[in-house]
Structure formats: C-alpha cells, structure tokens
Amino acid sequence: MPKHSRLLLILAAASIGACTPTPSPETIERVREDANRVFDEFDPMCIYQGPFPWRESLHPLGCDKCDALVRAGLVAKRATEGEAVFELTADGKALYRDDVDTAYKTVVEERRQKLGSSDAPPPEKVFKRPRLCFAKTRFHSIADMLPPMDNGAEKFQSFKIVREVTDIKPQLYDAANAAFTAGCNRRPEGSQPALCDVAIYNFVYYGDGLVELRNDVRYGAWVDEP
C-alpha cells in the first residue's frame, strides 16, 4: 500500500472504537455473499493464464506467470522459430480449462443489472477465460472483524476470513505448487472440510449498493498487517 494511503487510514482509524464487534448472523450471511462473489470473479485457487499452447507472437501482452508454471512442472517451455512457446504438461492439462466461466458470467450480469446498464451484454467469448484451477474457493467463517470505517460516501470494513476449498484436484497438495496454493494446501483430517489459513479481506461498500474488494487497504488494529 502507498505510504500516503496507509497514513490516511491510520488517521481515519483514530475515530474507531477499540472494541471488536461480534458478527451477527446477518453480517455473516452478507460477508458470505460478498466473499463468494469475489471468489467467483477471480478464484484464489485459479491461475488465470493462457491460452495454451502460448506463443509470444500470438499473445503480445505476455505470460507473466509462465516461468513460475514451468518451475512447478505445469507448463513446459521450448523455443520454436526463435520465439518462446509454452505448452501444458500432463499435470497442467489436468488443471486447465478455457470454457465459459459461468460463475464469473453471473457476477458480471448481476453487476450490470444493479447498475442499470443499457449497454449490450459482453459476448460469450469474454467469459471463456483460460485458467488452471486447483480447487474452488468458498467462504467458511469469520475469524475476526474490525468495526466499519466511514470515508465520505464509502464505508470500509475488514474481516479475517477462513476459506474452504471444494472440487479439489490432487495437485493442490503437491509441494511443487506451493507458490500458487500456499495457505490452502493442508490436507484435512478425516471428514473435516478443507480449510485455508485465515486471510484479511477488506470490503468497500458504496452508496449505490456495489461492493468491491480492496486488499490494498488496512486500517485500525490491522493497519500494518500484510
């Protein structure tokens, strides 16, 4: 976070009481919906990269995670006609998909309706996002929370959330993939749910009813937490 933003929030947090609220059932359900919407838009257990095979000449925007995918053994790199080509390995193919991401499409459609957009809906191909997914992330519980902080027309509130992973692929527990799965790669015991380490999620609530995840914002007791 930029230093000036952090300072702003330190000063604004001075007006927040020291008591930590206990989440009500209504708060839990609201945060469940907000968190799951965030996970549907960009799942932490997915790597949004591709399409594969990937060639420099066809995709000039680059493949910023390709080298890390090579190190994990999910992608292989070779040179063809003087350019880099990245191809999925067998493990990579087991995780890869480029079909319509229906959960993401639903998020976009709901947002358009809430904003009352009269523009034509995005074409179907927009929702065909190349991705390698180790699991599906869902909200499990609130471990802790801060009182909300008003900032003009916006309201911030931070929660320490426990996530659960479902639809698990075996590669989730492979140590070679820890760079992508850290915090969620502990095998559950028996029939227990597969839970991730606690993580901070800060939501911004706007006057028009929209909710945005802002993980560059920290305030109050958590202002210096990563």
Backbone hydrogen bonds, N-H to C=O, Kabsch-Sander energy under -0.5 kcal/mol:
donor,donor_aa,acceptor,acceptor_aa,energy
6,R,2,P,-2.1
7,L,3,K,-2.5
8,L,4,H,-2.2
9,L,5,S,-2.0
10,I,6,R,-2.1
11,L,7,L,-2.5
12,A,8,L,-2.5
13,A,9,L,-2.1
14,A,11,L,-1.1
15,S,12,A,-1.3
16,I,13,A,-2.0
28,I,24,S,-2.5
29,E,25,P,-2.1
30,R,26,E,-2.2
31,V,27,T,-2.9
32,R,28,I,-2.4
33,E,29,E,-2.1
34,D,30,R,-2.5
35,A,31,V,-3.1
36,N,32,R,-2.4
37,R,33,E,-1.9
38,V,34,D,-1.9
39,F,35,A,-2.6
40,D,36,N,-2.1
41,E,37,R,-1.6
42,F,38,V,-2.4
46,C,43,D,-2.1
47,I,132,L,-2.7
48,Y,46,C,-0.6
49,Q,47,I,-1.5
54,W,86,F,-2.7
56,E,84,A,-1.5
58,L,55,R,-0.7
59,H,55,R,-1.6
62,G,59,H,-1.7
66,C,63,C,-1.6
69,L,65,K,-2.3
70,V,66,C,-2.2
71,R,67,D,-2.2
72,A,68,A,-1.6
73,G,70,V,-1.3
74,L,69,L,-2.3
75,V,69,L,-1.2
76,A,87,E,-3.6
78,R,85,V,-2.4
80,T,83,E,-2.9
83,E,80,T,-1.6
85,V,78,R,-2.9
86,F,54,W,-2.7
87,E,76,A,-2.8
89,T,74,L,-2.0
93,K,89,T,-2.7
94,A,90,A,-1.5
95,L,91,D,-0.7
95,L,92,G,-1.0
96,Y,92,G,-1.5
97,R,131,R,-2.1
101,D,127,F,-3.3
102,T,100,V,-1.3
105,K,101,D,-2.4
106,T,102,T,-2.1
107,V,103,A,-1.8
108,V,104,Y,-2.2
109,E,105,K,-2.4
110,E,106,T,-2.6
111,R,107,V,-2.1
112,R,108,V,-2.3
113,Q,109,E,-2.1
114,K,110,E,-2.2
115,L,111,R,-2.1
116,G,112,R,-0.6
116,G,113,Q,-0.7
117,S,112,R,-2.5
126,V,123,P,-1.7
127,F,124,E,-1.6
128,K,125,K,-1.4
129,R,99,D,-0.6
129,R,127,F,-1.5
131,R,97,R,-2.0
132,L,47,I,-2.0
133,C,95,L,-2.1
133,C,131,R,-0.5
134,F,45,M,-3.0
135,A,45,M,-0.6
136,K,166,T,-3.0
138,R,164,E,-3.0
140,H,162,V,-2.1
141,S,162,V,-1.7
143,A,141,S,-0.6
143,A,160,K,-3.3
144,D,160,K,-1.3
146,L,158,S,-2.3
149,M,156,F,-2.8
151,N,154,E,-3.3
154,E,151,N,-1.4
155,K,205,Y,-1.7
156,F,149,M,-3.3
157,Q,203,F,-1.9
159,F,201,Y,-2.3
160,K,144,D,-3.0
161,I,159,F,-0.7
161,I,199,A,-2.9
162,V,141,S,-2.8
163,R,161,I,-0.6
164,E,138,R,-3.2
165,V,194,A,-2.7
166,T,136,K,-2.8
169,K,134,F,-2.9
172,L,169,K,-2.3
173,Y,170,P,-1.7
174,D,171,Q,-1.3
177,N,174,D,-2.1
178,A,175,A,-1.7
180,F,177,N,-2.0
181,T,177,N,-1.5
182,A,178,A,-1.7
184,C,181,T,-2.3
187,R,185,N,-0.5
192,Q,189,E,-2.3
195,L,193,P,-0.9
196,C,163,R,-2.9
197,D,183,G,-2.9
199,A,161,I,-1.9
201,Y,159,F,-2.9
203,F,157,Q,-2.6
203,F,201,Y,-0.6
204,V,212,E,-2.9
205,Y,155,K,-3.1
205,Y,203,F,-0.5
206,Y,204,V,-0.6
206,Y,210,L,-2.6
209,G,206,Y,-1.8
212,E,204,V,-2.2
214,R,202,N,-3.2
217,V,214,R,-1.4
220,G,9,L,-0.5
222,W,219,Y,-1.7
223,V,220,G,-1.7
225,E,222,W,-1.6
